[in-house]
Amino acid sequence: MKKFDPSLYFITDSTNYSEEEFLFRVEQALKGGATLLQLREKEKSTREYIELAEKVHEITTRYNVPLIIDDRVDVALAIDAEGVHVGASDMPIATARKLMGEDKIVGATAKTVPWAKEAYEQGADYLGVGAIYPTTTKVVTVLTSTETLDAITKAVPIPVNAIGGLNKDNLDILKGIGISGVCVVSAIMKADDPKSATEELKERAKELRLI
């Protein structure tokens, strides 16, 4: 696997959606041009997580978009997902890499330059850096300055994505920073029309030469 396009990285949030509506929104985001998709489930049991991941993977496979599982290496392995994303309090990156193998994608969260370098050295394929803005997701966030984001992009040779409260109207704060893409949750997940929202985000990112 390994080859992937992080330019428009969609992270899901199934809160308050029926499974049918959630899967519909996932597919609409892929139709709109999402290039990487992370399934993030903090509340589900292992069995529930696997069952939903299998359904999401069926959709992402149809659109040839890699599926990244948040936190759970066991779930990623169970459904043969293309990758896993580990945060600061999750499994160590080196351990995740060992379990996933060299052909799978391992992403990591980083908030400082030393942290980013350490993640790269442990085998991370990309970094998510943020939060750039406060978020409305359930995930606890600490704001990261654009100066730190810029420094991280210069410190490691792997793709670095900005994350946290980003939408088509506030991407200009990232202009001139050497990121490889943007990660979004609510801007697509909560949109009235997820497909159009994805298309507009992608267009705006291209206008600003972020992707």
C-alpha positions in Angstrom: 0.0 0.0 0.0 2.0 3.0 1.4 1.4 5.4 -1.5 -1.3 7.8 -0.4 -2.6 11.3 -1.0 -3.1 13.3 2.3 -4.4 16.5 0.6 -8.0 16.3 1.8 -8.1 14.1 4.9 -11.7 13.5 6.2 -12.1 12.3 9.8 -15.5 10.9 10.7 -17.7 11.5 13.6 -20.8 9.3 13.8 -22.3 11.1 16.8 -26.1 11.7 16.4 -26.3 9.9 13.0 -28.0 6.7 12.2 -25.7 4.2 10.6 -27.5 4.6 7.3 -27.0 8.4 7.4 -23.4 8.1 8.6 -22.5 5.8 5.7 -24.3 8.0 3.2 -22.2 11.0 4.4 -19.0 9.0 4.2 -19.8 8.1 0.6 -20.7 11.7 -0.3 -17.4 12.9 1.1 -15.6 10.4 -1.1 -17.7 11.5 -4.2 -16.7 15.1 -3.4 -13.0 14.3 -3.5 -11.8 13.2 0.0 -8.4 11.6 -0.6 -7.9 9.8 2.8 -10.5 8.8 5.3 -10.1 8.1 9.0 -12.8 6.3 11.0 -12.8 7.7 14.5 -14.9 6.0 17.1 -14.3 6.7 20.8 -17.5 5.2 22.3 -18.1 1.9 20.4 -17.2 -1.5 21.7 -14.6 -3.5 19.8 -17.3 -5.6 18.1 -19.3 -2.5 17.1 -16.1 -0.7 15.8 -15.2 -3.7 13.7 -18.7 -4.0 12.2 -18.8 -0.4 11.3 -15.2 -0.4 10.0 -16.1 -3.3 7.6 -19.0 -1.3 6.1 -16.9 1.9 5.8 -14.0 -0.1 4.2 -16.4 -1.5 1.6 -17.2 2.0 0.6 -13.6 3.4 0.7 -12.4 0.4 -1.4 -14.9 1.2 -4.1 -13.5 4.8 -4.3 -9.9 3.6 -4.0 -9.3 5.8 -0.9 -7.2 4.4 2.0 -9.1 3.8 5.2 -7.2 4.8 8.4 -8.5 3.5 11.7 -8.1 5.8 14.7 -6.3 4.5 17.8 -7.1 0.8 17.4 -4.5 -1.3 15.7 -6.6 -4.4 16.5 -9.5 -3.1 14.6 -7.3 -2.0 11.7 -5.8 -5.5 11.5 -9.2 -7.2 11.9 -10.5 -5.6 8.7 -7.2 -5.2 6.8 -7.5 -1.4 6.7 -4.8 0.5 4.9 -3.6 2.2 8.0 -3.9 3.4 11.6 -3.5 6.7 13.3 -2.1 6.9 16.9 -2.3 9.8 19.2 -0.1 10.8 22.1 -1.8 8.6 24.6 -2.3 5.6 22.3 0.1 2.8 21.4 3.7 3.9 20.7 4.3 4.5 17.0 7.1 2.0 16.8 4.8 -0.7 18.3 2.0 0.2 15.9 4.5 0.0 13.0 5.7 -3.4 14.1 2.2 -4.8 14.4 0.9 -3.2 11.2 3.9 -4.1 9.0 5.9 -1.9 6.6 3.3 -1.9 3.9 0.6 -0.1 5.9 0.2 3.6 6.7 0.9 4.7 10.3 0.0 8.2 11.1 0.6 10.2 14.3 -0.3 13.3 16.1 2.4 15.9 16.8 2.3 19.3 18.5 6.0 20.2 18.8 9.1 19.9 16.7 10.8 17.4 19.0 7.6 15.3 19.1 7.4 15.4 15.3 11.0 14.3 14.9 10.4 11.5 17.4 7.3 10.3 15.5 9.2 10.3 12.2 12.0 8.3 13.7 9.6 5.8 15.1 8.2 5.1 11.7 5.2 7.5 11.2 4.3 8.0 7.5 2.5 11.4 8.1 1.7 13.8 10.9 -1.5 15.5 12.0 -0.6 18.8 13.6 -3.1 21.0 15.6 -5.6 22.1 16.7 -5.2 25.2 14.6 -8.6 26.4 15.8 -10.9 25.2 18.6 -13.0 22.3 17.5 -16.5 21.1 18.2 -15.6 17.4 18.3 -15.5 15.4 21.5 -11.7 15.1 21.3 -9.8 17.2 23.8 -7.6 19.6 21.9 -4.7 21.9 22.6 -4.2 24.8 20.2 -1.1 24.8 18.1 0.3 28.0 16.5 0.9 28.3 12.8 4.5 29.1 13.6 4.9 25.6 15.2 3.1 24.0 12.3 5.4 25.7 9.9 8.5 24.6 11.9 7.3 21.0 11.9 6.8 21.0 8.1 10.5 22.1 7.8 11.7 19.6 10.5 10.5 16.3 9.0 10.5 14.8 5.5 7.0 13.2 5.7 3.7 14.8 4.9 2.3 17.2 7.6 -1.4 18.0 7.7 -3.1 20.8 9.6 -6.1 19.8 11.7 -8.5 21.5 14.1 -11.6 23.6 13.3 -10.7 24.1 9.7 -13.2 25.0 7.0 -13.3 26.7 3.6 -13.6 30.1 5.2 -10.6 30.0 7.5 -8.0 28.1 5.5 -6.1 31.3 4.6 -4.3 31.2 7.9 -2.3 28.3 6.4 -1.2 30.1 3.3 2.6 29.9 2.7 3.1 27.0 5.1 4.4 23.8 3.5 1.7 21.4 4.6 0.7 18.4 2.5 -3.0 18.8 3.2 -5.8 19.6 5.6 -7.8 17.3 8.0 -11.4 18.2 8.6 -14.2 16.7 10.6 -17.2 19.0 11.2 -16.7 21.0 7.9 -17.8 17.9 6.0 -19.6 15.8 8.7 -22.0 18.5 9.7 -22.6 20.0 6.3 -26.0 20.0 4.8 -24.5 18.7 1.6 -21.3 16.7 2.4 -20.3 16.3 -1.2 -20.5 20.0 -2.1 -18.7 20.9 1.2 -15.9 18.5 0.3 -15.6 20.0 -3.3 -15.6 23.5 -2.0 -12.9 22.7 0.6 -10.7 21.1 -2.0 -11.2 24.1 -4.4 -10.3 26.6 -1.7 -7.2 24.6 -0.6 -6.1 24.6 -4.2 -6.7 28.3 -4.6 -4.4 28.9 -1.6 -1.9 26.4 -2.9 -2.1 24.3 0.2 -2.5 21.1 -1.9 
